[in-house]
Amino acid sequence: MGSSVLVQCFVEALGVDEKLVVDDLEYNSIAQWDSVAHMTLIAALEERFDIMLDTDDIIDMSSVAKAKEILKKYEVTL
């Protein structure tokens, strides 16, 4: 699995074009990434990468770059 899978998770959870999914895309910086979409994204990441994110990581996942950093803690190869 790679970052393309990560991008797909963002595309599906947020309903945005993949061109928008760049490292500096931040939570609440676009209307589509609100609290409901954030939880949809978390569920998608957990399912896709077969992990269980802890609460601190869910709260800290404030950008695409931070998502990559957090996923590496769970030994997800991007």
Backbone bond lengths (Angstrom), bond angles and torsions (degrees), N, CA, C in turn:
res aa  C-N    CA-C-N  psi(-1)  N-CA   C-N-CA  omega(-1)  CA-C   N-CA-C  phi
1 M - - - 1.455 - - 1.511 109.12 -
2 G 1.298 115.50 148.14 1.446 117.91 -178.15 1.502 112.54 -137.62
3 S 1.306 114.48 -167.50 1.457 118.80 -178.52 1.525 111.36 -66.21
4 S 1.347 116.76 -22.27 1.471 118.42 177.22 1.524 110.64 -63.81
5 V 1.336 116.59 -33.44 1.472 120.37 176.12 1.524 109.24 -68.45
6 L 1.324 116.15 -39.80 1.462 120.53 176.87 1.522 110.45 -61.32
7 V 1.319 116.32 -45.36 1.468 120.85 178.59 1.519 109.83 -59.50
8 Q 1.325 117.49 -43.29 1.467 120.91 179.39 1.517 111.56 -61.14
9 C 1.325 117.28 -38.32 1.469 120.66 177.29 1.532 110.18 -60.27
10 F 1.333 116.11 -44.84 1.463 120.10 178.77 1.524 110.92 -65.05
11 V 1.336 117.06 -44.26 1.464 121.58 -179.23 1.530 110.46 -58.89
12 E 1.324 116.25 -46.98 1.464 120.19 -177.17 1.531 112.12 -71.80
13 A 1.331 117.54 -41.81 1.458 120.40 -177.34 1.524 112.60 -71.48
14 L 1.327 115.94 -38.16 1.463 119.54 -176.62 1.525 113.44 -95.75
15 G 1.332 116.45 -16.33 1.458 119.76 -178.34 1.517 112.57 67.48
16 V 1.340 115.51 40.86 1.469 120.85 -179.16 1.519 110.24 -119.07
17 D 1.319 115.66 164.95 1.451 121.70 175.70 1.522 108.89 -72.30
18 E 1.320 116.49 144.80 1.465 119.76 -177.79 1.525 113.08 -61.38
19 K 1.327 117.72 -22.38 1.472 120.33 177.97 1.524 111.75 -64.18
20 L 1.328 117.34 -24.07 1.462 121.53 178.69 1.530 112.49 -77.74
21 V 1.332 116.84 -19.64 1.465 121.11 -174.24 1.531 109.25 -85.50
22 V 1.321 114.21 84.79 1.465 122.50 178.28 1.525 107.98 -122.52
23 D 1.330 116.34 162.20 1.467 120.69 -174.43 1.523 114.43 -51.91
24 D 1.331 117.35 -35.82 1.466 118.06 -176.13 1.532 114.52 -90.00
25 L 1.330 117.66 8.73 1.461 120.66 172.52 1.528 107.75 -69.18
26 E 1.332 116.59 123.65 1.457 121.18 -175.10 1.518 112.15 -116.53
27 Y 1.320 113.68 152.38 1.463 123.01 175.15 1.529 109.55 -53.96
28 N 1.305 116.32 133.85 1.465 124.32 -179.51 1.527 114.33 66.60
29 S 1.345 118.05 8.00 1.463 119.35 176.49 1.527 110.97 -83.01
30 I 1.322 115.57 -17.34 1.467 121.60 173.41 1.527 107.37 -130.42
31 A 1.308 116.54 152.24 1.467 120.93 -176.65 1.529 112.33 -59.83
32 Q 1.336 116.00 -32.66 1.459 119.99 -176.24 1.538 113.06 -68.53
33 W 1.340 117.88 -24.86 1.465 119.93 -177.71 1.527 109.27 -99.31
34 D 1.333 113.97 74.15 1.456 120.24 176.79 1.527 108.77 -102.50
35 S 1.308 117.38 -171.74 1.470 120.51 -175.46 1.527 112.60 -64.47
36 V 1.315 117.30 -36.56 1.466 120.14 179.32 1.527 110.11 -67.89
37 A 1.322 116.83 -46.11 1.466 120.72 178.43 1.529 110.49 -64.20
38 H 1.332 116.96 -32.78 1.465 120.61 179.27 1.527 109.79 -62.03
39 M 1.320 117.15 -44.41 1.464 120.11 179.85 1.532 111.11 -69.09
40 T 1.321 117.41 -34.15 1.467 121.29 174.27 1.521 109.55 -63.24
41 L 1.330 116.28 -42.36 1.458 121.39 177.82 1.529 110.86 -62.37
42 I 1.318 117.12 -45.44 1.465 121.32 179.64 1.527 109.94 -59.13
43 A 1.319 116.80 -46.45 1.468 120.84 179.39 1.527 110.56 -60.85
44 A 1.326 117.01 -41.22 1.469 121.09 179.88 1.525 110.77 -64.73
45 L 1.329 116.90 -43.56 1.461 120.62 179.56 1.525 111.00 -64.03
46 E 1.321 116.36 -43.33 1.462 119.88 -179.99 1.523 111.05 -62.83
47 E 1.319 116.29 -41.69 1.465 119.95 -179.76 1.528 111.31 -69.79
48 R 1.323 116.79 -49.29 1.457 121.52 -176.38 1.521 113.23 -61.84
49 F 1.360 115.64 -40.92 1.460 120.02 -175.34 1.531 113.00 -101.11
50 D 1.344 116.45 3.43 1.462 122.81 177.90 1.529 111.52 52.83
51 I 1.329 114.63 54.30 1.455 121.86 178.71 1.525 109.53 -131.98
52 M 1.329 116.50 168.68 1.449 121.91 173.16 1.534 106.55 -126.59
53 L 1.321 115.89 108.95 1.463 120.89 -178.37 1.520 110.08 -76.87
54 D 1.346 116.35 138.90 1.463 117.45 177.10 1.526 109.54 -82.69
55 T 1.313 115.22 164.73 1.463 121.48 -173.12 1.519 112.43 -57.63
56 D 1.331 117.81 -42.53 1.462 120.39 179.61 1.517 111.72 -60.16
57 D 1.335 116.43 -39.99 1.465 119.99 179.64 1.519 111.39 -68.53
58 I 1.311 116.99 -36.20 1.468 120.96 178.25 1.527 109.62 -63.76
59 I 1.324 115.95 -43.18 1.469 120.77 179.31 1.519 110.99 -69.06
60 D 1.329 117.12 -39.21 1.467 121.76 -177.39 1.522 114.35 -74.24
61 M 1.330 117.77 -14.56 1.460 120.88 -176.18 1.531 109.42 -74.68
62 S 1.328 114.61 81.46 1.461 121.19 -171.21 1.523 114.33 -103.04
63 S 1.337 116.60 -2.33 1.464 120.53 179.04 1.525 108.84 -159.79
64 V 1.314 115.41 170.48 1.465 119.61 176.45 1.524 109.41 -64.07
65 A 1.328 117.59 -42.10 1.467 121.03 178.77 1.518 110.98 -60.64
66 K 1.328 117.04 -41.89 1.470 121.14 179.74 1.528 109.91 -67.36
67 A 1.321 117.80 -35.23 1.465 121.13 177.28 1.527 109.66 -61.05
68 K 1.321 116.64 -43.33 1.466 120.81 178.90 1.529 110.33 -62.06
69 E 1.325 115.90 -44.16 1.468 121.46 179.88 1.533 110.79 -61.41
70 I 1.319 116.34 -45.55 1.462 121.13 -179.22 1.523 110.41 -65.56
71 L 1.325 118.17 -43.33 1.460 120.66 -178.58 1.527 111.49 -62.56
72 K 1.312 117.60 -32.42 1.471 120.51 177.57 1.520 110.82 -63.27
73 K 1.339 117.86 -32.19 1.471 120.73 176.31 1.522 111.73 -61.53
74 Y 1.321 115.35 -27.16 1.468 121.20 -179.75 1.524 111.55 -95.73
75 E 1.323 115.20 16.27 1.463 123.36 178.21 1.520 113.13 62.35
76 V 1.327 116.32 30.32 1.458 121.04 174.42 1.517 107.53 -84.83
77 T 1.310 116.42 126.92 1.459 121.69 179.55 1.514 109.50 -89.28
78 L 1.331 115.59 121.81 1.463 120.44 179.71 1.505 110.07 -113.09
